[in-house]
Every structure is written in structure tokens, then in C-alpha cells.
């Protein structure tokens, strides 16, 4: 996360107009931290229910799914 966190913040600062930059950065940071909180809570419950191997497989699968969705959105039409 350290590689992308700063780079995405710089990209937001570069692409978003100054009037909307605070809102954009706030939304970006909210998404990051809410995602970490939600993911930690869900993974903790899931670990108790289905165990480590399946949880790691689910986490890896969701990361690959997110990568596919991201690449699909980045494709130029």
C-alpha cells in the first residue's frame, strides 16, 4: 500500500481542480480507511468460521477480481 497511497494522492492533486481537491482527497482517504476497517472485521469473523486457508483464498480472489475490474475501467474506448 505504501507504493500506491502517496502516488494516488499526487495523482488526485494533479487531476482534480483546486476547488474540489479537498473533497476528492477526503473521499479517497475515507474509502481507504473504511475499506481497511470493514475488511478487518469481516476477515476476523470469517477466520473463525471457515479457517485460514479459505480466507486467504477468498482475499486473493477478491484482489484478482478488483484488478480485473480496475483494468476494465482503465481500458480506453
PDB file of N, CA, C and O in Angstrom:
ATOM      1  N   UNK A   1       0.814  -1.181   0.000  1.00  0.00           N
ATOM      2  CA  UNK A   1       0.000   0.000   0.000  1.00  0.00           C
ATOM      3  C   UNK A   1       0.866   1.256   0.000  1.00  0.00           C
ATOM      4  O   UNK A   1       0.451   2.299  -0.505  1.00  0.00           O
ATOM      5  N   UNK A   2       2.050   1.159   0.556  1.00  0.00           N
ATOM      6  CA  UNK A   2       2.912   2.338   0.638  1.00  0.00           C
ATOM      7  C   UNK A   2       3.281   2.867  -0.742  1.00  0.00           C
ATOM      8  O   UNK A   2       3.474   4.070  -0.915  1.00  0.00           O
ATOM      9  N   UNK A   3       3.380   1.977  -1.724  1.00  0.00           N
ATOM     10  CA  UNK A   3       3.745   2.414  -3.065  1.00  0.00           C
ATOM     11  C   UNK A   3       2.627   3.196  -3.740  1.00  0.00           C
ATOM     12  O   UNK A   3       2.890   4.143  -4.481  1.00  0.00           O
ATOM     13  N   UNK A   4       1.388   2.807  -3.490  1.00  0.00           N
ATOM     14  CA  UNK A   4       0.278   3.437  -4.207  1.00  0.00           C
ATOM     15  C   UNK A   4      -0.391   4.559  -3.436  1.00  0.00           C
ATOM     16  O   UNK A   4      -0.956   5.466  -4.049  1.00  0.00           O
ATOM     17  N   UNK A   5      -0.346   4.528  -2.117  1.00  0.00           N
ATOM     18  CA  UNK A   5      -1.068   5.520  -1.316  1.00  0.00           C
ATOM     19  C   UNK A   5      -0.633   6.943  -1.660  1.00  0.00           C
ATOM     20  O   UNK A   5      -1.475   7.806  -1.907  1.00  0.00           O
ATOM     21  N   UNK A   6       0.653   7.188  -1.676  1.00  0.00           N
ATOM     22  CA  UNK A   6       1.176   8.519  -1.980  1.00  0.00           C
ATOM     23  C   UNK A   6       0.997   8.861  -3.456  1.00  0.00           C
ATOM     24  O   UNK A   6       0.669   9.996  -3.803  1.00  0.00           O
ATOM     25  N   UNK A   7       1.216   7.871  -4.321  1.00  0.00           N
ATOM     26  CA  UNK A   7       1.098   8.127  -5.753  1.00  0.00           C
ATOM     27  C   UNK A   7      -0.332   8.503  -6.139  1.00  0.00           C
ATOM     28  O   UNK A   7      -0.533   9.398  -6.961  1.00  0.00           O
ATOM     29  N   UNK A   8      -1.313   7.840  -5.563  1.00  0.00           N
ATOM     30  CA  UNK A   8      -2.698   8.164  -5.891  1.00  0.00           C
ATOM     31  C   UNK A   8      -3.060   9.543  -5.349  1.00  0.00           C
ATOM     32  O   UNK A   8      -3.779  10.293  -6.010  1.00  0.00           O
ATOM     33  N   UNK A   9      -2.580   9.887  -4.168  1.00  0.00           N
ATOM     34  CA  UNK A   9      -2.803  11.227  -3.634  1.00  0.00           C
ATOM     35  C   UNK A   9      -2.219  12.295  -4.550  1.00  0.00           C
ATOM     36  O   UNK A   9      -2.846  13.329  -4.780  1.00  0.00           O
ATOM     37  N   UNK A  10      -1.021  12.048  -5.073  1.00  0.00           N
ATOM     38  CA  UNK A  10      -0.404  13.006  -6.001  1.00  0.00           C
ATOM     39  C   UNK A  10      -1.196  13.076  -7.303  1.00  0.00           C
ATOM     40  O   UNK A  10      -1.346  14.153  -7.881  1.00  0.00           O
ATOM     41  N   UNK A  11      -1.696  11.949  -7.762  1.00  0.00           N
ATOM     42  CA  UNK A  11      -2.500  11.932  -8.982  1.00  0.00           C
ATOM     43  C   UNK A  11      -3.798  12.710  -8.800  1.00  0.00           C
ATOM     44  O   UNK A  11      -4.219  13.445  -9.693  1.00  0.00           O
ATOM     45  N   UNK A  12      -4.425  12.548  -7.646  1.00  0.00           N
ATOM     46  CA  UNK A  12      -5.642  13.310  -7.354  1.00  0.00           C
ATOM     47  C   UNK A  12      -5.331  14.803  -7.348  1.00  0.00           C
ATOM     48  O   UNK A  12      -6.072  15.599  -7.925  1.00  0.00           O
ATOM     49  N   UNK A  13      -4.241  15.178  -6.699  1.00  0.00           N
ATOM     50  CA  UNK A  13      -3.863  16.592  -6.630  1.00  0.00           C
ATOM     51  C   UNK A  13      -3.569  17.155  -8.017  1.00  0.00           C
ATOM     52  O   UNK A  13      -3.786  18.340  -8.268  1.00  0.00           O
ATOM     53  N   UNK A  14      -3.081  16.314  -8.908  1.00  0.00           N
ATOM     54  CA  UNK A  14      -2.734  16.763 -10.252  1.00  0.00           C
ATOM     55  C   UNK A  14      -3.959  16.865 -11.171  1.00  0.00           C
ATOM     56  O   UNK A  14      -4.036  17.762 -12.011  1.00  0.00           O
ATOM     57  N   UNK A  15      -4.907  15.948 -11.006  1.00  0.00           N
ATOM     58  CA  UNK A  15      -6.025  15.876 -11.950  1.00  0.00           C
ATOM     59  C   UNK A  15      -7.275  16.641 -11.526  1.00  0.00           C
ATOM     60  O   UNK A  15      -8.053  17.069 -12.378  1.00  0.00           O
ATOM     61  N   UNK A  16      -7.477  16.816 -10.224  1.00  0.00           N
ATOM     62  CA  UNK A  16      -8.708  17.423  -9.725  1.00  0.00           C
ATOM     63  C   UNK A  16      -8.515  18.930  -9.587  1.00  0.00           C
ATOM     64  O   UNK A  16      -7.480  19.382  -9.097  1.00  0.00           O
ATOM     65  N   UNK A  17      -9.497  19.701 -10.014  1.00  0.00           N
ATOM     66  CA  UNK A  17      -9.392  21.162  -9.847  1.00  0.00           C
ATOM     67  C   UNK A  17      -9.245  21.544  -8.367  1.00  0.00           C
ATOM     68  O   UNK A  17      -9.751  20.849  -7.486  1.00  0.00           O
ATOM     69  N   UNK A  18      -8.560  22.634  -8.113  1.00  0.00           N
ATOM     70  CA  UNK A  18      -8.246  23.063  -6.744  1.00  0.00           C
ATOM     71  C   UNK A  18      -9.495  23.215  -5.882  1.00  0.00           C
ATOM     72  O   UNK A  18      -9.448  22.950  -4.681  1.00  0.00           O
ATOM     73  N   UNK A  19     -10.593  23.630  -6.464  1.00  0.00           N
ATOM     74  CA  UNK A  19     -11.830  23.833  -5.697  1.00  0.00           C
ATOM     75  C   UNK A  19     -12.372  22.519  -5.149  1.00  0.00           C
ATOM     76  O   UNK A  19     -12.981  22.505  -4.079  1.00  0.00           O
ATOM     77  N   UNK A  20     -12.162  21.416  -5.864  1.00  0.00           N
ATOM     78  CA  UNK A  20     -12.706  20.116  -5.468  1.00  0.00           C
ATOM     79  C   UNK A  20     -11.654  19.195  -4.853  1.00  0.00           C
ATOM     80  O   UNK A  20     -11.974  18.069  -4.475  1.00  0.00           O
ATOM     81  N   UNK A  21     -10.434  19.642  -4.749  1.00  0.00           N
ATOM     82  CA  UNK A  21      -9.342  18.781  -4.294  1.00  0.00           C
ATOM     83  C   UNK A  21      -9.524  18.277  -2.865  1.00  0.00           C
ATOM     84  O   UNK A  21      -9.234  17.114  -2.583  1.00  0.00           O
ATOM     85  N   UNK A  22      -9.993  19.119  -1.971  1.00  0.00           N
ATOM     86  CA  UNK A  22     -10.207  18.694  -0.587  1.00  0.00           C
ATOM     87  C   UNK A  22     -11.257  17.597  -0.487  1.00  0.00           C
ATOM     88  O   UNK A  22     -11.074  16.621   0.240  1.00  0.00           O
ATOM     89  N   UNK A  23     -12.344  17.756  -1.210  1.00  0.00           N
ATOM     90  CA  UNK A  23     -13.393  16.742  -1.228  1.00  0.00           C
ATOM     91  C   UNK A  23     -12.876  15.438  -1.814  1.00  0.00           C
ATOM     92  O   UNK A  23     -13.149  14.365  -1.277  1.00  0.00           O
ATOM     93  N   UNK A  24     -12.135  15.521  -2.904  1.00  0.00           N
ATOM     94  CA  UNK A  24     -11.595  14.317  -3.544  1.00  0.00           C
ATOM     95  C   UNK A  24     -10.635  13.579  -2.612  1.00  0.00           C
ATOM     96  O   UNK A  24     -10.703  12.355  -2.497  1.00  0.00           O
ATOM     97  N   UNK A  25      -9.748  14.310  -1.952  1.00  0.00           N
ATOM     98  CA  UNK A  25      -8.813  13.663  -1.024  1.00  0.00           C
ATOM     99  C   UNK A  25      -9.538  13.076   0.176  1.00  0.00           C
ATOM    100  O   UNK A  25      -9.186  11.995   0.648  1.00  0.00           O
ATOM    101  N   UNK A  26     -10.551  13.784   0.673  1.00  0.00           N
ATOM    102  CA  UNK A  26     -11.335  13.258   1.788  1.00  0.00           C
ATOM    103  C   UNK A  26     -12.056  11.977   1.427  1.00  0.00           C
ATOM    104  O   UNK A  26     -12.089  11.031   2.215  1.00  0.00           O
ATOM    105  N   UNK A  27     -12.635  11.945   0.231  1.00  0.00           N
ATOM    106  CA  UNK A  27     -13.337  10.742  -0.211  1.00  0.00           C
ATOM    107  C   UNK A  27     -12.356   9.592  -0.424  1.00  0.00           C
ATOM    108  O   UNK A  27     -12.654   8.450  -0.075  1.00  0.00           O
ATOM    109  N   UNK A  28     -11.193   9.887  -0.993  1.00  0.00           N
ATOM    110  CA  UNK A  28     -10.172   8.865  -1.203  1.00  0.00           C
ATOM    111  C   UNK A  28      -9.733   8.261   0.132  1.00  0.00           C
ATOM    112  O   UNK A  28      -9.700   7.040   0.286  1.00  0.00           O
ATOM    113  N   UNK A  29      -9.399   9.117   1.085  1.00  0.00           N
ATOM    114  CA  UNK A  29      -8.963   8.623   2.389  1.00  0.00           C
ATOM    115  C   UNK A  29     -10.076   7.882   3.115  1.00  0.00           C
ATOM    116  O   UNK A  29      -9.813   6.882   3.783  1.00  0.00           O
ATOM    117  N   UNK A  30     -11.310   8.350   2.998  1.00  0.00           N
ATOM    118  CA  UNK A  30     -12.434   7.655   3.632  1.00  0.00           C
ATOM    119  C   UNK A  30     -12.600   6.258   3.058  1.00  0.00           C
ATOM    120  O   UNK A  30     -12.814   5.300   3.801  1.00  0.00           O
ATOM    121  N   UNK A  31     -12.504   6.138   1.748  1.00  0.00           N
ATOM    122  CA  UNK A  31     -12.628   4.822   1.117  1.00  0.00           C
ATOM    123  C   UNK A  31     -11.518   3.886   1.569  1.00  0.00           C
ATOM    124  O   UNK A  31     -11.769   2.714   1.848  1.00  0.00           O
ATOM    125  N   UNK A  32     -10.305   4.388   1.642  1.00  0.00           N
ATOM    126  CA  UNK A  32      -9.172   3.559   2.066  1.00  0.00           C
ATOM    127  C   UNK A  32      -9.384   3.045   3.492  1.00  0.00           C
ATOM    128  O   UNK A  32      -9.296   1.843   3.742  1.00  0.00           O
ATOM    129  N   UNK A  33      -9.663   3.958   4.421  1.00  0.00           N
ATOM    130  CA  UNK A  33      -9.743   3.560   5.820  1.00  0.00           C
ATOM    131  C   UNK A  33     -11.022   2.800   6.150  1.00  0.00           C
ATOM    132  O   UNK A  33     -10.993   1.893   6.981  1.00  0.00           O
ATOM    133  N   UNK A  34     -12.128   3.142   5.528  1.00  0.00           N
ATOM    134  CA  UNK A  34     -13.351   2.354   5.745  1.00  0.00           C
ATOM    135  C   UNK A  34     -13.184   0.945   5.184  1.00  0.00           C
ATOM    136  O   UNK A  34     -13.650  -0.028   5.777  1.00  0.00           O
ATOM    137  N   UNK A  35     -12.520   0.846   4.046  1.00  0.00           N
ATOM    138  CA  UNK A  35     -12.249  -0.474   3.480  1.00  0.00           C
ATOM    139  C   UNK A  35     -11.365  -1.319   4.387  1.00  0.00           C
ATOM    140  O   UNK A  35     -11.598  -2.518   4.540  1.00  0.00           O
ATOM    141  N   UNK A  36     -10.359  -0.706   4.984  1.00  0.00           N
ATOM    142  CA  UNK A  36      -9.493  -1.449   5.905  1.00  0.00           C
ATOM    143  C   UNK A  36     -10.257  -1.887   7.152  1.00  0.00           C
ATOM    144  O   UNK A  36     -10.085  -3.008   7.629  1.00  0.00           O
ATOM    145  N   UNK A  37     -11.101  -1.000   7.679  1.00  0.00           N
ATOM    146  CA  UNK A  37     -11.872  -1.365   8.878  1.00  0.00           C
ATOM    147  C   UNK A  37     -12.874  -2.470   8.578  1.00  0.00           C
ATOM    148  O   UNK A  37     -12.979  -3.438   9.331  1.00  0.00           O
ATOM    149  N   UNK A  38     -13.610  -2.331   7.481  1.00  0.00           N
ATOM    150  CA  UNK A  38     -14.604  -3.327   7.107  1.00  0.00           C
ATOM    151  C   UNK A  38     -13.936  -4.664   6.789  1.00  0.00           C
ATOM    152  O   UNK A  38     -14.399  -5.718   7.226  1.00  0.00           O
ATOM    153  N   UNK A  39     -12.844  -4.611   6.026  1.00  0.00           N
ATOM    154  CA  UNK A  39     -12.129  -5.835   5.667  1.00  0.00           C
ATOM    155  C   UNK A  39     -11.588  -6.569   6.878  1.00  0.00           C
ATOM    156  O   UNK A  39     -11.651  -7.796   6.940  1.00  0.00           O
ATOM    157  N   UNK A  40     -11.058  -5.834   7.837  1.00  0.00           N
ATOM    158  CA  UNK A  40     -10.526  -6.467   9.053  1.00  0.00           C
ATOM    159  C   UNK A  40     -11.629  -7.137   9.858  1.00  0.00           C
ATOM    160  O   UNK A  40     -11.455  -8.251  10.351  1.00  0.00           O
ATOM    161  N   UNK A  41     -12.756  -6.463   9.991  1.00  0.00           N
ATOM    162  CA  UNK A  41     -13.865  -7.027  10.755  1.00  0.00           C
ATOM    163  C   UNK A  41     -14.421  -8.278  10.074  1.00  0.00           C
ATOM    164  O   UNK A  41     -14.673  -9.289  10.729  1.00  0.00           O
ATOM    165  N   UNK A  42     -14.609  -8.203   8.768  1.00  0.00           N
ATOM    166  CA  UNK A  42     -15.146  -9.354   8.035  1.00  0.00           C
ATOM    167  C   UNK A  42     -14.166 -10.519   8.063  1.00  0.00           C
ATOM    168  O   UNK A  42     -14.569 -11.666   8.258  1.00  0.00           O
ATOM    169  N   UNK A  43     -12.887 -10.233   7.872  1.00  0.00           N
ATOM    170  CA  UNK A  43     -11.889 -11.307   7.867  1.00  0.00           C
ATOM    171  C   UNK A  43     -11.776 -11.962   9.238  1.00  0.00           C
ATOM    172  O   UNK A  43     -11.575 -13.173   9.327  1.00  0.00           O
ATOM    173  N   UNK A  44     -11.901 -11.181  10.303  1.00  0.00           N
ATOM    174  CA  UNK A  44     -11.855 -11.770  11.639  1.00  0.00           C
ATOM    175  C   UNK A  44     -12.985 -12.756  11.877  1.00  0.00           C
ATOM    176  O   UNK A  44     -12.763 -13.840  12.417  1.00  0.00           O
ATOM    177  N   UNK A  45     -14.189 -12.388  11.478  1.00  0.00           N
ATOM    178  CA  UNK A  45     -15.338 -13.291  11.624  1.00  0.00           C
ATOM    179  C   UNK A  45     -15.166 -14.496  10.708  1.00  0.00           C
ATOM    180  O   UNK A  45     -15.428 -15.628  11.116  1.00  0.00           O
ATOM    181  N   UNK A  46     -14.729 -14.264   9.478  1.00  0.00           N
ATOM    182  CA  UNK A  46     -14.563 -15.360   8.523  1.00  0.00           C
ATOM    183  C   UNK A  46     -13.498 -16.345   8.977  1.00  0.00           C
ATOM    184  O   UNK A  46     -13.651 -17.551   8.785  1.00  0.00           O
ATOM    185  N   UNK A  47     -12.417 -15.847   9.579  1.00  0.00           N
ATOM    186  CA  UNK A  47     -11.372 -16.749  10.068  1.00  0.00           C
ATOM    187  C   UNK A  47     -11.912 -17.715  11.111  1.00  0.00           C
ATOM    188  O   UNK A  47     -11.559 -18.894  11.119  1.00  0.00           O
ATOM    189  N   UNK A  48     -12.759 -17.216  11.977  1.00  0.00           N
ATOM    190  CA  UNK A  48     -13.350 -18.082  12.998  1.00  0.00           C
ATOM    191  C   UNK A  48     -14.283 -19.121  12.386  1.00  0.00           C
ATOM    192  O   UNK A  48     -14.382 -20.241  12.887  1.00  0.00           O
ATOM    193  N   UNK A  49     -14.965 -18.753  11.307  1.00  0.00           N
ATOM    194  CA  UNK A  49     -15.958 -19.636  10.711  1.00  0.00           C
ATOM    195  C   UNK A  49     -15.369 -20.665   9.746  1.00  0.00           C
ATOM    196  O   UNK A  49     -15.716 -21.845   9.809  1.00  0.00           O
ATOM    197  N   UNK A  50     -14.476 -20.220   8.848  1.00  0.00           N
ATOM    198  CA  UNK A  50     -14.031 -21.132   7.791  1.00  0.00           C
ATOM    199  C   UNK A  50     -12.528 -21.420   7.796  1.00  0.00           C
ATOM    200  O   UNK A  50     -12.073 -22.267   7.027  1.00  0.00           O
ATOM    201  N   UNK A  51     -11.757 -20.752   8.624  1.00  0.00           N
ATOM    202  CA  UNK A  51     -10.335 -21.050   8.745  1.00  0.00           C
ATOM    203  C   UNK A  51      -9.447 -20.214   7.818  1.00  0.00           C
ATOM    204  O   UNK A  51      -9.919 -19.507   6.928  1.00  0.00           O
ATOM    205  N   UNK A  52      -8.148 -20.329   8.069  1.00  0.00           N
ATOM    206  CA  UNK A  52      -7.171 -19.519   7.360  1.00  0.00           C
ATOM    207  C   UNK A  52      -7.055 -19.831   5.862  1.00  0.00           C
ATOM    208  O   UNK A  52      -7.072 -18.901   5.056  1.00  0.00           O
ATOM    209  N   UNK A  53      -6.939 -21.100   5.460  1.00  0.00           N
ATOM    210  CA  UNK A  53      -6.724 -21.359   4.026  1.00  0.00           C
ATOM    211  C   UNK A  53      -7.817 -20.783   3.125  1.00  0.00           C
ATOM    212  O   UNK A  53      -7.513 -20.162   2.107  1.00  0.00           O
ATOM    213  N   UNK A  54      -9.069 -20.981   3.485  1.00  0.00           N
ATOM    214  CA  UNK A  54     -10.154 -20.452   2.666  1.00  0.00           C
ATOM    215  C   UNK A  54     -10.221 -18.932   2.713  1.00  0.00           C
ATOM    216  O   UNK A  54     -10.575 -18.297   1.720  1.00  0.00           O
ATOM    217  N   UNK A  55      -9.884 -18.343   3.855  1.00  0.00           N
ATOM    218  CA  UNK A  55      -9.882 -16.878   3.953  1.00  0.00           C
ATOM    219  C   UNK A  55      -8.805 -16.266   3.072  1.00  0.00           C
ATOM    220  O   UNK A  55      -9.046 -15.258   2.407  1.00  0.00           O
ATOM    221  N   UNK A  56      -7.624 -16.864   3.060  1.00  0.00           N
ATOM    222  CA  UNK A  56      -6.571 -16.345   2.193  1.00  0.00           C
ATOM    223  C   UNK A  56      -6.940 -16.523   0.724  1.00  0.00           C
ATOM    224  O   UNK A  56      -6.654 -15.651  -0.097  1.00  0.00           O
ATOM    225  N   UNK A  57      -7.569 -17.643   0.389  1.00  0.00           N
ATOM    226  CA  UNK A  57      -8.025 -17.856  -0.994  1.00  0.00           C
ATOM    227  C   UNK A  57      -9.091 -16.824  -1.368  1.00  0.00           C
ATOM    228  O   UNK A  57      -9.081 -16.299  -2.481  1.00  0.00           O
ATOM    229  N   UNK A  58      -9.996 -16.536  -0.455  1.00  0.00           N
ATOM    230  CA  UNK A  58     -11.040 -15.534  -0.724  1.00  0.00           C
ATOM    231  C   UNK A  58     -10.429 -14.144  -0.876  1.00  0.00           C
ATOM    232  O   UNK A  58     -10.831 -13.382  -1.755  1.00  0.00           O
ATOM    233  N   UNK A  59      -9.461 -13.811  -0.024  1.00  0.00           N
ATOM    234  CA  UNK A  59      -8.813 -12.496  -0.122  1.00  0.00           C
ATOM    235  C   UNK A  59      -8.055 -12.366  -1.451  1.00  0.00           C
ATOM    236  O   UNK A  59      -8.122 -11.325  -2.104  1.00  0.00           O
ATOM    237  N   UNK A  60      -7.352 -13.401  -1.839  1.00  0.00           N
ATOM    238  CA  UNK A  60      -6.639 -13.378  -3.117  1.00  0.00           C
ATOM    239  C   UNK A  60      -7.587 -13.288  -4.294  1.00  0.00           C
ATOM    240  O   UNK A  60      -7.329 -12.564  -5.255  1.00  0.00           O
ATOM    241  N   UNK A  61      -8.679 -14.020  -4.220  1.00  0.00           N
ATOM    242  CA  UNK A  61      -9.674 -13.985  -5.306  1.00  0.00           C
ATOM    243  C   UNK A  61     -10.306 -12.607  -5.425  1.00  0.00           C
ATOM    244  O   UNK A  61     -10.506 -12.108  -6.533  1.00  0.00           O
ATOM    245  N   UNK A  62     -10.620 -11.993  -4.297  1.00  0.00           N
ATOM    246  CA  UNK A  62     -11.222 -10.656  -4.362  1.00  0.00           C
ATOM    247  C   UNK A  62     -10.217  -9.631  -4.891  1.00  0.00           C
ATOM    248  O   UNK A  62     -10.606  -8.693  -5.586  1.00  0.00           O
ATOM    249  N   UNK A  63      -8.949  -9.794  -4.577  1.00  0.00           N
ATOM    250  CA  UNK A  63      -7.928  -8.888  -5.109  1.00  0.00           C
ATOM    251  C   UNK A  63      -7.802  -9.051  -6.625  1.00  0.00           C
ATOM    252  O   UNK A  63      -7.673  -8.061  -7.345  1.00  0.00           O
ATOM    253  N   UNK A  64      -7.839 -10.282  -7.106  1.00  0.00           N
ATOM    254  CA  UNK A  64      -7.774 -10.512  -8.552  1.00  0.00           C
ATOM    255  C   UNK A  64      -9.019  -9.977  -9.257  1.00  0.00           C
ATOM    256  O   UNK A  64      -8.927  -9.432 -10.356  1.00  0.00           O
ATOM    257  N   UNK A  65     -10.173 -10.133  -8.629  1.00  0.00           N
ATOM    258  CA  UNK A  65     -11.406  -9.599  -9.189  1.00  0.00           C
ATOM    259  C   UNK A  65     -11.339  -8.073  -9.275  1.00  0.00           C
ATOM    260  O   UNK A  65     -11.715  -7.486 -10.289  1.00  0.00           O
ATOM    261  N   UNK A  66     -10.857  -7.436  -8.205  1.00  0.00           N
ATOM    262  CA  UNK A  66     -10.710  -5.978  -8.201  1.00  0.00           C
ATOM    263  C   UNK A  66      -9.720  -5.534  -9.276  1.00  0.00           C
ATOM    264  O   UNK A  66      -9.938  -4.516  -9.932  1.00  0.00           O
ATOM    265  N   UNK A  67      -8.645  -6.280  -9.460  1.00  0.00           N
ATOM    266  CA  UNK A  67      -7.674  -5.959 -10.502  1.00  0.00           C
ATOM    267  C   UNK A  67      -8.325  -6.032 -11.882  1.00  0.00           C
ATOM    268  O   UNK A  67      -8.120  -5.150 -12.715  1.00  0.00           O
ATOM    269  N   UNK A  68      -9.109  -7.084 -12.121  1.00  0.00           N
ATOM    270  CA  UNK A  68      -9.802  -7.209 -13.399  1.00  0.00           C
ATOM    271  C   UNK A  68     -10.769  -6.070 -13.641  1.00  0.00           C
ATOM    272  O   UNK A  68     -10.834  -5.532 -14.746  1.00  0.00           O
ATOM    273  N   UNK A  69     -11.520  -5.698 -12.618  1.00  0.00           N
ATOM    274  CA  UNK A  69     -12.452  -4.576 -12.754  1.00  0.00           C
ATOM    275  C   UNK A  69     -11.717  -3.267 -13.014  1.00  0.00           C
ATOM    276  O   UNK A  69     -12.145  -2.455 -13.835  1.00  0.00           O
ATOM    277  N   UNK A  70     -10.614  -3.072 -12.312  1.00  0.00           N
ATOM    278  CA  UNK A  70      -9.811  -1.860 -12.478  1.00  0.00           C
ATOM    279  C   UNK A  70      -9.253  -1.780 -13.890  1.00  0.00           C
ATOM    280  O   UNK A  70      -9.329  -0.732 -14.531  1.00  0.00           O
ATOM    281  N   UNK A  71      -8.693  -2.882 -14.378  1.00  0.00           N
ATOM    282  CA  UNK A  71      -8.135  -2.879 -15.722  1.00  0.00           C
ATOM    283  C   UNK A  71      -9.226  -2.650 -16.762  1.00  0.00           C
ATOM    284  O   UNK A  71      -8.995  -1.986 -17.773  1.00  0.00           O
ATOM    285  N   UNK A  72     -10.410  -3.198 -16.515  1.00  0.00           N
ATOM    286  CA  UNK A  72     -11.532  -2.958 -17.425  1.00  0.00           C
ATOM    287  C   UNK A  72     -11.934  -1.499 -17.460  1.00  0.00           C
ATOM    288  O   UNK A  72     -12.286  -0.976 -18.517  1.00  0.00           O
ATOM    289  N   UNK A  73     -11.885  -0.836 -16.318  1.00  0.00           N
ATOM    290  CA  UNK A  73     -12.234   0.591 -16.277  1.00  0.00           C
ATOM    291  C   UNK A  73     -11.153   1.454 -16.895  1.00  0.00           C
ATOM    292  O   UNK A  73     -11.448   2.526 -17.422  1.00  0.00           O
ATOM    293  N   UNK A  74      -9.914   1.012 -16.841  1.00  0.00           N
ATOM    294  CA  UNK A  74      -8.793   1.802 -17.366  1.00  0.00           C
ATOM    295  C   UNK A  74      -8.651   1.660 -18.880  1.00  0.00           C
ATOM    296  O   UNK A  74      -7.993   2.480 -19.520  1.00  0.00           O
ATOM    297  N   UNK A  75      -9.258   0.636 -19.450  1.00  0.00           N
ATOM    298  CA  UNK A  75      -9.133   0.411 -20.888  1.00  0.00           C
ATOM    299  C   UNK A  75      -9.741   1.588 -21.645  1.00  0.00           C
ATOM    300  O   UNK A  75     -10.855   2.020 -21.349  1.00  0.00           O
ATOM    301  N   UNK A  76      -9.016   2.090 -22.600  1.00  0.00           N
ATOM    302  CA  UNK A  76      -9.511   3.214 -23.389  1.00  0.00           C
ATOM    303  C   UNK A  76     -10.468   2.691 -24.452  1.00  0.00           C
ATOM    304  O   UNK A  76     -10.233   1.652 -25.069  1.00  0.00           O
ATOM    305  N   UNK A  77     -11.535   3.425 -24.648  1.00  0.00           N
ATOM    306  CA  UNK A  77     -12.540   3.004 -25.636  1.00  0.00           C
ATOM    307  C   UNK A  77     -12.392   3.833 -26.881  1.00  0.00           C
ATOM    308  O   UNK A  77     -13.139   3.645 -27.841  1.00  0.00           O
TER     309      UNK A  77
END
